[in-house]
């Protein structure tokens, strides 16, 4: 079964942070292909570069992480997914209208959940509790990681 991971999960999978060990353990145990969308492409690459700005990574590490992620696309760890933007926009509005006032969800959280639902994926990986609550409210399975 294919799944959707938010960018925080992917950053933890590729670099060292407080959630890296559980992210890597989950991948080792399940190894399912994960969606890679335009949103991942932009947010992941910038998040890794931001770690260099914060002195958490050096430029060589950034290059290696970006290279390894690209290899993941080639090797089937990720699959390119391109949901229709109009459908994503409608789903963002629907989810935001239903849940933002009660869950406190942010736009990027809603965008990720909308991508997963429009793509028809059933499992959503995140370490973010608000995003997990939104994903569950949208009918997605959110495993404990």
N, CA, C and O atoms as a GROMACS GRO file, in nm:
protein
  580
    1UNK      N    1   0.084  -0.118   0.000
    1UNK     CA    2   0.000   0.000   0.000
    1UNK      C    3   0.089   0.125   0.000
    1UNK      O    4   0.189   0.131   0.072
    2UNK      N    5   0.053   0.223  -0.080
    2UNK     CA    6   0.126   0.349  -0.084
    2UNK      C    7   0.075   0.440   0.027
    2UNK      O    8  -0.039   0.426   0.072
    3UNK      N    9   0.159   0.534   0.070
    3UNK     CA   10   0.117   0.625   0.176
    3UNK      C   11   0.164   0.767   0.147
    3UNK      O   12   0.237   0.792   0.050
    4UNK      N   13   0.122   0.857   0.232
    4UNK     CA   14   0.158   0.998   0.222
    4UNK      C   15   0.230   1.037   0.350
    4UNK      O   16   0.181   1.010   0.460
    5UNK      N   17   0.345   1.098   0.338
    5UNK     CA   18   0.419   1.150   0.453
    5UNK      C   19   0.427   1.301   0.440
    5UNK      O   20   0.453   1.354   0.332
    6UNK      N   21   0.406   1.370   0.552
    6UNK     CA   22   0.425   1.515   0.547
    6UNK      C   23   0.574   1.546   0.543
    6UNK      O   24   0.657   1.457   0.564
    7UNK      N   25   0.606   1.670   0.517
    7UNK     CA   26   0.746   1.708   0.500
    7UNK      C   27   0.826   1.689   0.629
    7UNK      O   28   0.943   1.653   0.623
    8UNK      N   29   0.764   1.712   0.744
    8UNK     CA   30   0.836   1.691   0.870
    8UNK      C   31   0.885   1.548   0.884
    8UNK      O   32   0.998   1.525   0.927
    9UNK      N   33   0.800   1.451   0.849
    9UNK     CA   34   0.841   1.311   0.853
    9UNK      C   35   0.958   1.288   0.757
    9UNK      O   36   1.055   1.221   0.792
   10UNK      N   37   0.949   1.343   0.637
   10UNK     CA   38   1.054   1.322   0.536
   10UNK      C   39   1.186   1.386   0.578
   10UNK      O   40   1.293   1.328   0.556
   11UNK      N   41   1.179   1.505   0.637
   11UNK     CA   42   1.302   1.570   0.685
   11UNK      C   43   1.364   1.484   0.795
   11UNK      O   44   1.486   1.465   0.797
   12UNK      N   45   1.283   1.433   0.887
   12UNK     CA   46   1.334   1.346   0.993
   12UNK      C   47   1.395   1.219   0.936
   12UNK      O   48   1.494   1.168   0.989
   13UNK      N   49   1.338   1.168   0.830
   13UNK     CA   50   1.389   1.048   0.766
   13UNK      C   51   1.527   1.070   0.704
   13UNK      O   52   1.611   0.980   0.703
   14UNK      N   53   1.549   1.189   0.651
   14UNK     CA   54   1.673   1.216   0.577
   14UNK      C   55   1.781   1.289   0.656
   14UNK      O   56   1.896   1.291   0.614
   15UNK      N   57   1.746   1.349   0.768
   15UNK     CA   58   1.847   1.422   0.847
   15UNK      C   59   1.832   1.383   0.993
   15UNK      O   60   1.741   1.308   1.029
   16UNK      N   61   1.920   1.433   1.076
   16UNK     CA   62   1.920   1.396   1.218
   16UNK      C   63   1.842   1.499   1.300
   16UNK      O   64   1.881   1.615   1.309
   17UNK      N   65   1.731   1.453   1.360
   17UNK     CA   66   1.657   1.536   1.454
   17UNK      C   67   1.590   1.445   1.556
   17UNK      O   68   1.614   1.324   1.556
   18UNK      N   69   1.508   1.501   1.640
   18UNK     CA   70   1.446   1.423   1.748
   18UNK      C   71   1.356   1.311   1.698
   18UNK      O   72   1.332   1.214   1.770
   19UNK      N   73   1.306   1.322   1.575
   19UNK     CA   74   1.216   1.220   1.521
   19UNK      C   75   1.281   1.128   1.418
   19UNK      O   76   1.213   1.045   1.358
   20UNK      N   77   1.411   1.141   1.398
   20UNK     CA   78   1.478   1.060   1.297
   20UNK      C   79   1.473   0.911   1.327
   20UNK      O   80   1.445   0.830   1.238
   21UNK      N   81   1.501   0.872   1.450
   21UNK     CA   82   1.502   0.729   1.484
   21UNK      C   83   1.366   0.665   1.460
   21UNK      O   84   1.359   0.560   1.396
   22UNK      N   85   1.254   0.724   1.509
   22UNK     CA   86   1.126   0.660   1.480
   22UNK      C   87   1.089   0.662   1.331
   22UNK      O   88   1.027   0.568   1.282
   23UNK      N   89   1.126   0.768   1.258
   23UNK     CA   90   1.097   0.773   1.115
   23UNK      C   91   1.172   0.661   1.042
   23UNK      O   92   1.114   0.592   0.958
   24UNK      N   93   1.298   0.644   1.074
   24UNK     CA   94   1.378   0.539   1.008
   24UNK      C   95   1.330   0.400   1.048
   24UNK      O   96   1.329   0.309   0.965
   25UNK      N   97   1.290   0.383   1.173
   25UNK     CA   98   1.238   0.254   1.218
   25UNK      C   99   1.108   0.221   1.145
   25UNK      O  100   1.087   0.107   1.105
   26UNK      N  101   1.022   0.321   1.128
   26UNK     CA  102   0.897   0.298   1.057
   26UNK      C  103   0.925   0.255   0.914
   26UNK      O  104   0.866   0.159   0.864
   27UNK      N  105   1.016   0.326   0.848
   27UNK     CA  106   1.049   0.292   0.709
   27UNK      C  107   1.109   0.153   0.699
   27UNK      O  108   1.077   0.078   0.606
   28UNK      N  109   1.196   0.118   0.792
   28UNK     CA  110   1.258  -0.015   0.789
   28UNK      C  111   1.152  -0.123   0.805
   28UNK      O  112   1.159  -0.227   0.739
   29UNK      N  113   1.055  -0.100   0.892
   29UNK     CA  114   0.952  -0.199   0.919
   29UNK      C  115   0.848  -0.208   0.806
   29UNK      O  116   0.796  -0.316   0.779
   30UNK      N  117   0.818  -0.096   0.740
   30UNK     CA  118   0.709  -0.094   0.643
   30UNK      C  119   0.755  -0.077   0.499
   30UNK      O  120   0.704  -0.145   0.410
   31UNK      N  121   0.851   0.011   0.476
   31UNK     CA  122   0.909   0.029   0.344
   31UNK      C  123   0.812   0.052   0.229
   31UNK      O  124   0.841   0.015   0.116
   32UNK      N  125   0.697   0.111   0.258
   32UNK     CA  126   0.599   0.134   0.151
   32UNK      C  127   0.636   0.257   0.071
   32UNK      O  128   0.694   0.352   0.125
   33UNK      N  129   0.604   0.258  -0.056
   33UNK     CA  130   0.631   0.379  -0.136
   33UNK      C  131   0.549   0.498  -0.085
   33UNK      O  132   0.432   0.484  -0.049
   34UNK      N  133   0.613   0.613  -0.084
   34UNK     CA  134   0.549   0.736  -0.037
   34UNK      C  135   0.533   0.834  -0.152
   34UNK      O  136   0.620   0.845  -0.239
   35UNK      N  137   0.422   0.905  -0.150
   35UNK     CA  138   0.395   1.006  -0.253
   35UNK      C  139   0.500   1.116  -0.246
   35UNK      O  140   0.546   1.153  -0.138
   36UNK      N  141   0.536   1.168  -0.362
   36UNK     CA  142   0.624   1.284  -0.373
   36UNK      C  143   0.556   1.382  -0.466
   36UNK      O  144   0.546   1.357  -0.586
   37UNK      N  145   0.510   1.495  -0.412
   37UNK     CA  146   0.434   1.594  -0.488
   37UNK      C  147   0.516   1.722  -0.506
   37UNK      O  148   0.627   1.734  -0.454
   38UNK      N  149   0.459   1.815  -0.581
   38UNK     CA  150   0.523   1.946  -0.596
   38UNK      C  151   0.541   2.013  -0.460
   38UNK      O  152   0.638   2.084  -0.439
   39UNK      N  153   0.449   1.989  -0.368
   39UNK     CA  154   0.458   2.049  -0.235
   39UNK      C  155   0.578   1.992  -0.159
   39UNK      O  156   0.651   2.066  -0.095
   40UNK      N  157   0.597   1.861  -0.167
   40UNK     CA  158   0.716   1.799  -0.106
   40UNK      C  159   0.843   1.857  -0.167
   40UNK      O  160   0.937   1.893  -0.096
   41UNK      N  161   0.844   1.864  -0.298
   41UNK     CA  162   0.963   1.911  -0.369
   41UNK      C  163   1.006   2.049  -0.317
   41UNK      O  164   1.123   2.071  -0.288
   42UNK      N  165   0.911   2.139  -0.307
   42UNK     CA  166   0.944   2.274  -0.262
   42UNK      C  167   0.976   2.278  -0.113
   42UNK      O  168   1.078   2.333  -0.073
   43UNK      N  169   0.888   2.219  -0.032
   43UNK     CA  170   0.904   2.233   0.113
   43UNK      C  171   1.022   2.153   0.166
   43UNK      O  172   1.096   2.202   0.252
   44UNK      N  173   1.041   2.030   0.117
   44UNK     CA  174   1.152   1.947   0.165
   44UNK      C  175   1.286   2.011   0.132
   44UNK      O  176   1.372   2.025   0.219
   45UNK      N  177   1.304   2.048   0.007
   45UNK     CA  178   1.433   2.105  -0.035
   45UNK      C  179   1.465   2.232   0.046
   45UNK      O  180   1.578   2.251   0.089
   46UNK      N  181   1.366   2.316   0.066
   46UNK     CA  182   1.389   2.438   0.144
   46UNK      C  183   1.415   2.406   0.291
   46UNK      O  184   1.500   2.470   0.353
   47UNK      N  185   1.344   2.308   0.347
   47UNK     CA  186   1.366   2.271   0.487
   47UNK      C  187   1.507   2.220   0.509
   47UNK      O  188   1.570   2.251   0.611
   48UNK      N  189   1.558   2.142   0.415
   48UNK     CA  190   1.696   2.091   0.428
   48UNK      C  191   1.795   2.207   0.417
   48UNK      O  192   1.891   2.214   0.494
   49UNK      N  193   1.774   2.297   0.324
   49UNK     CA  194   1.862   2.414   0.312
   49UNK      C  195   1.854   2.504   0.434
   49UNK      O  196   1.954   2.564   0.474
   50UNK      N  197   1.737   2.514   0.494
   50UNK     CA  198   1.720   2.593   0.615
   50UNK      C  199   1.802   2.535   0.730
   50UNK      O  200   1.852   2.610   0.814
   51UNK      N  201   1.816   2.404   0.733
   51UNK     CA  202   1.901   2.343   0.836
   51UNK      C  203   2.046   2.388   0.822
   51UNK      O  204   2.117   2.399   0.922
   52UNK      N  205   2.091   2.412   0.699
   52UNK     CA  206   2.227   2.465   0.680
   52UNK      C  207   2.236   2.608   0.733
   52UNK      O  208   2.334   2.644   0.798
   53UNK      N  209   2.134   2.689   0.706
   53UNK     CA  210   2.132   2.825   0.758
   53UNK      C  211   2.141   2.824   0.910
   53UNK      O  212   2.208   2.908   0.970
   54UNK      N  213   2.072   2.728   0.972
   54UNK     CA  214   2.071   2.717   1.119
   54UNK      C  215   2.195   2.646   1.174
   54UNK      O  216   2.205   2.623   1.295
   55UNK      N  217   2.287   2.613   1.087
   55UNK     CA  218   2.412   2.544   1.124
   55UNK      C  219   2.388   2.403   1.177
   55UNK      O  220   2.469   2.351   1.254
   56UNK      N  221   2.276   2.342   1.136
   56UNK     CA  222   2.247   2.204   1.174
   56UNK      C  223   2.306   2.107   1.072
   56UNK      O  224   2.329   1.990   1.104
   57UNK      N  225   2.330   2.155   0.952
   57UNK     CA  226   2.393   2.077   0.845
   57UNK      C  227   2.497   2.163   0.776
   57UNK      O  228   2.486   2.286   0.774
   58UNK      N  229   2.598   2.098   0.721
   58UNK     CA  230   2.692   2.174   0.638
   58UNK      C  231   2.651   2.157   0.491
   58UNK      O  232   2.572   2.068   0.460
   59UNK      N  233   2.703   2.240   0.402
   59UNK     CA  234   2.660   2.236   0.261
   59UNK      C  235   2.679   2.099   0.196
   59UNK      O  236   2.599   2.060   0.110
   60UNK      N  237   2.783   2.025   0.234
   60UNK     CA  238   2.803   1.892   0.178
   60UNK      C  239   2.690   1.797   0.221
   60UNK      O  240   2.645   1.713   0.142
   61UNK      N  241   2.645   1.810   0.346
   61UNK     CA  242   2.534   1.728   0.394
   61UNK      C  243   2.406   1.761   0.317
   61UNK      O  244   2.330   1.671   0.280
   62UNK      N  245   2.382   1.889   0.293
   62UNK     CA  246   2.265   1.930   0.217
   62UNK      C  247   2.266   1.864   0.080
   62UNK      O  248   2.167   1.806   0.037
   63UNK      N  249   2.379   1.874   0.011
   63UNK     CA  250   2.391   1.814  -0.122
   63UNK      C  251   2.367   1.664  -0.118
   63UNK      O  252   2.299   1.609  -0.205
   64UNK      N  253   2.422   1.597  -0.018
   64UNK     CA  254   2.405   1.452  -0.006
   64UNK      C  255   2.259   1.414   0.022
   64UNK      O  256   2.207   1.320  -0.038
   65UNK      N  257   2.194   1.487   0.111
   65UNK     CA  258   2.054   1.459   0.143
   65UNK      C  259   1.966   1.479   0.020
   65UNK      O  260   1.880   1.396  -0.010
   66UNK      N  261   1.987   1.589  -0.053
   66UNK     CA  262   1.907   1.614  -0.173
   66UNK      C  263   1.933   1.507  -0.278
   66UNK      O  264   1.841   1.465  -0.348
   67UNK      N  265   2.057   1.463  -0.289
   67UNK     CA  266   2.092   1.355  -0.382
   67UNK      C  267   2.024   1.224  -0.341
   67UNK      O  268   1.968   1.154  -0.425
   68UNK      N  269   2.030   1.192  -0.211
   68UNK     CA  270   1.968   1.067  -0.163
   68UNK      C  271   1.818   1.067  -0.183
   68UNK      O  272   1.759   0.964  -0.216
   69UNK      N  273   1.755   1.182  -0.164
   69UNK     CA  274   1.611   1.190  -0.189
   69UNK      C  275   1.581   1.165  -0.336
   69UNK      O  276   1.487   1.093  -0.368
   70UNK      N  277   1.661   1.222  -0.424
   70UNK     CA  278   1.641   1.200  -0.568
   70UNK      C  279   1.660   1.052  -0.602
   70UNK      O  280   1.587   0.997  -0.685
   71UNK      N  281   1.756   0.988  -0.539
   71UNK     CA  282   1.774   0.843  -0.558
   71UNK      C  283   1.651   0.767  -0.511
   71UNK      O  284   1.614   0.666  -0.570
   72UNK      N  285   1.589   0.814  -0.403
   72UNK     CA  286   1.468   0.752  -0.354
   72UNK      C  287   1.357   0.753  -0.458
   72UNK      O  288   1.279   0.658  -0.468
   73UNK      N  289   1.349   0.859  -0.536
   73UNK     CA  290   1.251   0.865  -0.646
   73UNK      C  291   1.286   0.762  -0.753
   73UNK      O  292   1.199   0.692  -0.804
   74UNK      N  293   1.414   0.752  -0.785
   74UNK     CA  294   1.458   0.656  -0.887
   74UNK      C  295   1.438   0.512  -0.842
   74UNK      O  296   1.407   0.425  -0.923
   75UNK      N  297   1.455   0.486  -0.712
   75UNK     CA  298   1.452   0.349  -0.660
   75UNK      C  299   1.317   0.306  -0.605
   75UNK      O  300   1.305   0.196  -0.552
   76UNK      N  301   1.215   0.390  -0.615
   76UNK     CA  302   1.082   0.350  -0.574
   76UNK      C  303   1.048   0.372  -0.428
   76UNK      O  304   0.942   0.329  -0.382
   77UNK      N  305   1.136   0.440  -0.354
   77UNK     CA  306   1.100   0.476  -0.217
   77UNK      C  307   0.987   0.578  -0.222
   77UNK      O  308   0.898   0.578  -0.138
   78UNK      N  309   0.994   0.665  -0.322
   78UNK     CA  310   0.891   0.766  -0.348
   78UNK      C  311   0.834   0.743  -0.486
   78UNK      O  312   0.901   0.688  -0.573
   79UNK      N  313   0.711   0.784  -0.506
   79UNK     CA  314   0.652   0.784  -0.639
   79UNK      C  315   0.600   0.924  -0.666
   79UNK      O  316   0.540   0.987  -0.580
   80UNK      N  317   0.624   0.972  -0.786
   80UNK     CA  318   0.579   1.106  -0.824
   80UNK      C  319   0.427   1.106  -0.833
   80UNK      O  320   0.367   1.022  -0.901
   81UNK      N  321   0.366   1.202  -0.764
   81UNK     CA  322   0.221   1.214  -0.761
   81UNK      C  323   0.184   1.357  -0.794
   81UNK      O  324   0.238   1.452  -0.736
   82UNK      N  325   0.092   1.373  -0.887
   82UNK     CA  326   0.053   1.507  -0.932
   82UNK      C  327  -0.098   1.522  -0.927
   82UNK      O  328  -0.165   1.512  -1.030
   83UNK      N  329  -0.154   1.545  -0.808
   83UNK     CA  330  -0.299   1.564  -0.800
   83UNK      C  331  -0.339   1.693  -0.871
   83UNK      O  332  -0.263   1.790  -0.874
   84UNK      N  333  -0.458   1.693  -0.925
   84UNK     CA  334  -0.509   1.811  -0.995
   84UNK      C  335  -0.520   1.928  -0.897
   84UNK      O  336  -0.582   1.916  -0.791
   85UNK      N  337  -0.458   2.039  -0.932
   85UNK     CA  338  -0.455   2.155  -0.843
   85UNK      C  339  -0.596   2.204  -0.807
   85UNK      O  340  -0.621   2.242  -0.693
   86UNK      N  341  -0.686   2.204  -0.903
   86UNK     CA  342  -0.823   2.249  -0.874
   86UNK      C  343  -0.888   2.159  -0.769
   86UNK      O  344  -0.960   2.209  -0.682
   87UNK      N  345  -0.864   2.030  -0.776
   87UNK     CA  346  -0.919   1.937  -0.676
   87UNK      C  347  -0.855   1.959  -0.540
   87UNK      O  348  -0.924   1.957  -0.437
   88UNK      N  349  -0.724   1.982  -0.539
   88UNK     CA  350  -0.655   2.010  -0.412
   88UNK      C  351  -0.711   2.138  -0.351
   88UNK      O  352  -0.738   2.142  -0.231
   89UNK      N  353  -0.728   2.241  -0.432
   89UNK     CA  354  -0.782   2.367  -0.381
   89UNK      C  355  -0.920   2.350  -0.320
   89UNK      O  356  -0.948   2.405  -0.214
   90UNK      N  357  -1.006   2.274  -0.387
   90UNK     CA  358  -1.140   2.248  -0.334
   90UNK      C  359  -1.132   2.173  -0.201
   90UNK      O  360  -1.206   2.202  -0.107
   91UNK      N  361  -1.043   2.076  -0.194
   91UNK     CA  362  -1.029   1.997  -0.072
   91UNK      C  363  -0.969   2.081   0.041
   91UNK      O  364  -1.008   2.064   0.157
   92UNK      N  365  -0.876   2.170   0.010
   92UNK     CA  366  -0.821   2.261   0.111
   92UNK      C  367  -0.933   2.346   0.170
   92UNK      O  368  -0.942   2.361   0.292
   93UNK      N  369  -1.017   2.400   0.085
   93UNK     CA  370  -1.127   2.483   0.133
   93UNK      C  371  -1.225   2.402   0.216
   93UNK      O  372  -1.272   2.448   0.320
   94UNK      N  373  -1.256   2.281   0.170
   94UNK     CA  374  -1.350   2.195   0.243
   94UNK      C  375  -1.293   2.159   0.381
   94UNK      O  376  -1.362   2.172   0.482
   95UNK      N  377  -1.170   2.112   0.384
   95UNK     CA  378  -1.108   2.073   0.512
   95UNK      C  379  -1.091   2.193   0.606
   95UNK      O  380  -1.117   2.183   0.726
   96UNK      N  381  -1.048   2.305   0.550
   96UNK     CA  382  -1.032   2.425   0.632
   96UNK      C  383  -1.165   2.472   0.690
   96UNK      O  384  -1.173   2.509   0.808
   97UNK      N  385  -1.268   2.469   0.607
   97UNK     CA  386  -1.400   2.510   0.654
   97UNK      C  387  -1.456   2.419   0.762
   97UNK      O  388  -1.524   2.465   0.854
   98UNK      N  389  -1.426   2.292   0.751
   98UNK     CA  390  -1.476   2.196   0.849
   98UNK      C  391  -1.395   2.191   0.978
   98UNK      O  392  -1.450   2.166   1.086
   99UNK      N  393  -1.264   2.215   0.969
   99UNK     CA  394  -1.178   2.179   1.082
   99UNK      C  395  -1.086   2.286   1.140
   99UNK      O  396  -1.042   2.274   1.254
  100UNK      N  397  -1.054   2.391   1.065
  100UNK     CA  398  -0.955   2.486   1.116
  100UNK      C  399  -0.998   2.553   1.246
  100UNK      O  400  -0.916   2.570   1.336
  101UNK      N  401  -1.124   2.589   1.257
  101UNK     CA  402  -1.168   2.660   1.377
  101UNK      C  403  -1.169   2.571   1.501
  101UNK      O  404  -1.163   2.621   1.614
  102UNK      N  405  -1.176   2.441   1.482
  102UNK     CA  406  -1.176   2.351   1.598
  102UNK      C  407  -1.040   2.286   1.623
  102UNK      O  408  -1.007   2.254   1.737
  103UNK      N  409  -0.961   2.266   1.516
  103UNK     CA  410  -0.832   2.198   1.531
  103UNK      C  411  -0.712   2.292   1.526
  103UNK      O  412  -0.602   2.254   1.567
  104UNK      N  413  -0.732   2.413   1.478
  104UNK     CA  414  -0.621   2.508   1.469
  104UNK      C  415  -0.520   2.471   1.362
  104UNK      O  416  -0.400   2.492   1.380
  105UNK      N  417  -0.566   2.416   1.252
  105UNK     CA  418  -0.476   2.370   1.147
  105UNK      C  419  -0.419   2.486   1.066
  105UNK      O  420  -0.485   2.587   1.042
  106UNK      N  421  -0.295   2.468   1.024
  106UNK     CA  422  -0.226   2.566   0.941
  106UNK      C  423  -0.243   2.531   0.794
  106UNK      O  424  -0.277   2.417   0.760
  107UNK      N  425  -0.220   2.628   0.708
  107UNK     CA  426  -0.240   2.608   0.564
  107UNK      C  427  -0.157   2.492   0.511
  107UNK      O  428  -0.210   2.409   0.437
  108UNK      N  429  -0.029   2.485   0.546
  108UNK     CA  430   0.053   2.375   0.494
  108UNK      C  431   0.004   2.240   0.543
  108UNK      O  432   0.010   2.141   0.470
  109UNK      N  433  -0.046   2.234   0.666
  109UNK     CA  434  -0.103   2.109   0.717
  109UNK      C  435  -0.222   2.067   0.632
  109UNK      O  436  -0.235   1.951   0.593
  110UNK      N  437  -0.309   2.163   0.603
  110UNK     CA  438  -0.428   2.133   0.523
  110UNK      C  439  -0.387   2.093   0.381
  110UNK      O  440  -0.445   2.000   0.324
  111UNK      N  441  -0.288   2.161   0.324
  111UNK     CA  442  -0.242   2.126   0.190
  111UNK      C  443  -0.194   1.981   0.184
  111UNK      O  444  -0.228   1.910   0.089
  112UNK      N  445  -0.117   1.938   0.282
  112UNK     CA  446  -0.068   1.799   0.281
  112UNK      C  447  -0.183   1.700   0.292
  112UNK      O  448  -0.188   1.602   0.218
  113UNK      N  449  -0.275   1.724   0.384
  113UNK     CA  450  -0.388   1.633   0.400
  113UNK      C  451  -0.474   1.633   0.274
  113UNK      O  452  -0.521   1.528   0.232
  114UNK      N  453  -0.494   1.748   0.215
  114UNK     CA  454  -0.571   1.756   0.091
  114UNK      C  455  -0.504   1.677  -0.021
  114UNK      O  456  -0.571   1.607  -0.096
  115UNK      N  457  -0.373   1.688  -0.032
  115UNK     CA  458  -0.300   1.608  -0.133
  115UNK      C  459  -0.327   1.460  -0.112
  115UNK      O  460  -0.359   1.388  -0.206
  116UNK      N  461  -0.314   1.415   0.012
  116UNK     CA  462  -0.334   1.272   0.041
  116UNK      C  463  -0.475   1.227   0.005
  116UNK      O  464  -0.492   1.120  -0.054
  117UNK      N  465  -0.574   1.307   0.041
  117UNK     CA  466  -0.712   1.265   0.013
  117UNK      C  467  -0.743   1.269  -0.136
  117UNK      O  468  -0.808   1.178  -0.188
  118UNK      N  469  -0.697   1.372  -0.205
  118UNK     CA  470  -0.721   1.380  -0.350
  118UNK      C  471  -0.651   1.265  -0.422
  118UNK      O  472  -0.703   1.213  -0.521
  119UNK      N  473  -0.534   1.226  -0.374
  119UNK     CA  474  -0.462   1.113  -0.435
  119UNK      C  475  -0.525   0.978  -0.401
  119UNK      O  476  -0.488   0.876  -0.459
  120UNK      N  477  -0.618   0.978  -0.307
  120UNK     CA  478  -0.684   0.854  -0.269
  120UNK      C  479  -0.600   0.764  -0.180
  120UNK      O  480  -0.625   0.644  -0.171
  121UNK      N  481  -0.500   0.822  -0.114
  121UNK     CA  482  -0.415   0.744  -0.025
  121UNK      C  483  -0.485   0.728   0.110
  121UNK      O  484  -0.566   0.813   0.149
  122UNK      N  485  -0.455   0.622   0.178
  122UNK     CA  486  -0.528   0.590   0.302
  122UNK      C  487  -0.445   0.612   0.428
  122UNK      O  488  -0.502   0.625   0.536
  123UNK      N  489  -0.313   0.616   0.416
  123UNK     CA  490  -0.227   0.627   0.534
  123UNK      C  491  -0.146   0.756   0.527
  123UNK      O  492  -0.093   0.793   0.422
  124UNK      N  493  -0.136   0.824   0.641
  124UNK     CA  494  -0.072   0.955   0.650
  124UNK      C  495   0.031   0.952   0.762
  124UNK      O  496  -0.003   0.919   0.876
  125UNK      N  497   0.155   0.986   0.732
  125UNK     CA  498   0.264   0.984   0.829
  125UNK      C  499   0.301   1.125   0.870
  125UNK      O  500   0.332   1.210   0.786
  126UNK      N  501   0.298   1.150   1.000
  126UNK     CA  502   0.332   1.282   1.053
  126UNK      C  503   0.369   1.270   1.200
  126UNK      O  504   0.325   1.178   1.269
  127UNK      N  505   0.450   1.363   1.246
  127UNK     CA  506   0.479   1.376   1.389
  127UNK      C  507   0.402   1.494   1.449
  127UNK      O  508   0.406   1.515   1.570
  128UNK      N  509   0.332   1.570   1.367
  128UNK     CA  510   0.259   1.689   1.407
  128UNK      C  511   0.120   1.650   1.456
  128UNK      O  512   0.041   1.593   1.381
  129UNK      N  513   0.089   1.680   1.581
  129UNK     CA  514  -0.038   1.636   1.641
  129UNK      C  515  -0.161   1.702   1.578
  129UNK      O  516  -0.263   1.636   1.559
  130UNK      N  517  -0.153   1.829   1.546
  130UNK     CA  518  -0.267   1.896   1.483
  130UNK      C  519  -0.291   1.840   1.343
  130UNK      O  520  -0.405   1.816   1.302
  131UNK      N  521  -0.182   1.819   1.272
  131UNK     CA  522  -0.196   1.763   1.138
  131UNK      C  523  -0.250   1.620   1.146
  131UNK      O  524  -0.330   1.579   1.062
  132UNK      N  525  -0.206   1.544   1.244
  132UNK     CA  526  -0.258   1.408   1.264
  132UNK      C  527  -0.407   1.412   1.292
  132UNK      O  528  -0.483   1.331   1.239
  133UNK      N  529  -0.450   1.506   1.375
  133UNK     CA  530  -0.593   1.518   1.405
  133UNK      C  531  -0.672   1.551   1.279
  133UNK      O  532  -0.780   1.497   1.258
  134UNK      N  533  -0.619   1.639   1.196
  134UNK     CA  534  -0.687   1.674   1.071
  134UNK      C  535  -0.692   1.553   0.978
  134UNK      O  536  -0.796   1.525   0.918
  135UNK      N  537  -0.581   1.483   0.964
  135UNK     CA  538  -0.577   1.366   0.877
  135UNK      C  539  -0.680   1.262   0.923
  135UNK      O  540  -0.751   1.203   0.840
  136UNK      N  541  -0.688   1.240   1.052
  136UNK     CA  542  -0.788   1.144   1.105
  136UNK      C  543  -0.929   1.194   1.076
  136UNK      O  544  -1.016   1.115   1.037
  137UNK      N  545  -0.953   1.323   1.094
  137UNK     CA  546  -1.084   1.380   1.066
  137UNK      C  547  -1.120   1.366   0.919
  137UNK      O  548  -1.238   1.357   0.884
  138UNK      N  549  -1.019   1.364   0.833
  138UNK     CA  550  -1.041   1.349   0.689
  138UNK      C  551  -1.056   1.202   0.650
  138UNK      O  552  -1.076   1.171   0.532
  139UNK      N  553  -1.046   1.113   0.745
  139UNK     CA  554  -1.066   0.971   0.718
  139UNK      C  555  -0.939   0.894   0.688
  139UNK      O  556  -0.945   0.778   0.645
  140UNK      N  557  -0.824   0.955   0.711
  140UNK     CA  558  -0.697   0.887   0.686
  140UNK      C  559  -0.651   0.811   0.810
  140UNK      O  560  -0.681   0.851   0.923
  141UNK      N  561  -0.581   0.703   0.789
  141UNK     CA  562  -0.521   0.628   0.899
  141UNK      C  563  -0.388   0.696   0.931
  141UNK      O  564  -0.306   0.721   0.842
  142UNK      N  565  -0.367   0.725   1.060
  142UNK     CA  566  -0.243   0.790   1.104
  142UNK      C  567  -0.178   0.697   1.206
  142UNK      O  568  -0.217   0.696   1.323
  143UNK      N  569  -0.079   0.620   1.163
  143UNK     CA  570  -0.017   0.525   1.255
  143UNK      C  571   0.066   0.597   1.362
  143UNK      O  572   0.119   0.706   1.338
  144UNK      N  573   0.075   0.536   1.478
  144UNK     CA  574   0.165   0.587   1.580
  144UNK      C  575   0.307   0.552   1.538
  144UNK      O  576   0.337   0.438   1.506
  145UNK      N  577   0.392   0.651   1.539
  145UNK     CA  578   0.529   0.629   1.494
  145UNK      C  579   0.622   0.644   1.612
  145UNK      O  580   0.744   0.630   1.598
   0.00000   0.00000   0.00000
